[in-house]
Amino acid sequence: MVTSFRRVLRGVCDGEVLLDSKLRISGKAGCLQTLLMTGAGDFENKNFEELLVEDERERFRSFMLAPEPSNSSAPPCLRVSLKRS
């Protein structure tokens, strides 16, 4: 199910990244190499917050800590800006 959902996201987003419970990147996240225009290796186990523009970090943390709304038919989403490598 996760694989199918990620495939759908790739069709409508610039990139998608799967995070673990500590907000570290799970897998290679090849889309980040393209978005950040870097030839650096994979991003596996990297703290995702370190890739965010400084001004976006608190908003991202708040979003991740917020309880999931029970009355919403669509899941919440958040658009963030990544810093250049």
C-alpha positions as CSV (number, residue, x, y, z in Angstrom):
1,M,0.0,0.0,0.0
2,V,2.8,2.4,0.8
3,T,4.4,1.7,-2.6
4,S,1.2,2.5,-4.4
5,F,0.7,5.7,-2.4
6,R,4.3,6.9,-3.1
7,R,3.7,6.2,-6.9
8,V,0.6,8.5,-6.8
9,L,2.6,11.2,-5.0
10,R,5.3,11.1,-7.6
11,G,2.7,11.9,-10.2
12,V,1.6,15.1,-8.5
13,C,4.6,16.3,-6.4
14,D,8.1,17.4,-7.2
15,G,9.3,14.7,-4.9
16,E,8.3,12.4,-2.0
17,V,10.3,11.2,0.9
18,L,9.5,8.5,3.5
19,L,10.5,9.4,7.0
20,D,11.0,7.2,10.0
21,S,9.7,7.9,13.5
22,K,12.8,10.1,14.2
23,L,12.2,12.1,11.0
24,R,15.2,10.6,9.3
25,I,14.9,9.6,5.6
26,S,14.1,6.0,4.9
27,G,15.6,4.8,1.7
28,K,17.8,6.5,-0.9
29,A,15.3,9.3,-1.7
30,G,16.7,9.8,-5.2
31,C,14.3,12.7,-5.9
32,L,16.3,14.8,-3.4
33,Q,19.4,14.5,-5.6
34,T,17.4,16.1,-8.4
35,L,15.6,18.7,-6.3
36,L,18.8,19.8,-4.6
37,M,20.8,19.5,-7.8
38,T,23.5,17.5,-6.1
39,G,25.5,14.4,-7.1
40,A,26.0,13.5,-3.4
41,G,25.3,9.9,-2.5
42,D,21.9,8.9,-1.1
43,F,20.2,10.6,1.8
44,E,19.3,7.5,3.7
45,N,19.2,8.1,7.5
46,K,19.8,11.8,7.1
47,N,17.8,14.0,9.4
48,F,15.2,15.6,7.1
49,E,15.0,18.8,9.1
50,E,18.6,19.5,8.1
51,L,17.5,19.8,4.5
52,L,14.9,22.4,5.2
53,V,15.4,26.2,4.9
54,E,15.9,27.5,8.5
55,D,12.6,29.4,8.5
56,E,10.7,26.3,7.6
57,R,11.9,24.0,10.5
58,E,9.6,25.2,13.2
59,R,6.5,25.1,10.9
60,F,7.5,21.5,9.9
61,R,7.9,20.4,13.5
62,S,4.5,21.8,14.4
63,F,2.9,20.1,11.5
64,M,4.5,16.7,12.4
65,L,3.4,17.0,16.0
66,A,-0.1,18.1,15.3
67,P,-2.8,15.5,15.9
68,E,-4.4,14.1,12.8
69,P,-7.8,15.7,12.2
70,S,-10.6,13.2,12.6
71,N,-13.2,15.0,10.5
72,S,-11.1,15.5,7.4
73,S,-11.7,13.4,4.3
74,A,-8.3,14.4,2.8
75,P,-5.0,14.0,4.8
76,P,-3.3,17.2,5.7
77,C,-0.2,18.2,3.7
78,L,2.6,20.7,4.1
79,R,4.7,22.3,1.4
80,V,8.3,23.1,2.5
81,S,11.3,24.7,0.9
82,L,14.6,22.9,0.8
83,K,18.0,24.6,1.1
84,R,20.5,24.2,-1.7
85,S,23.4,21.9,-1.2
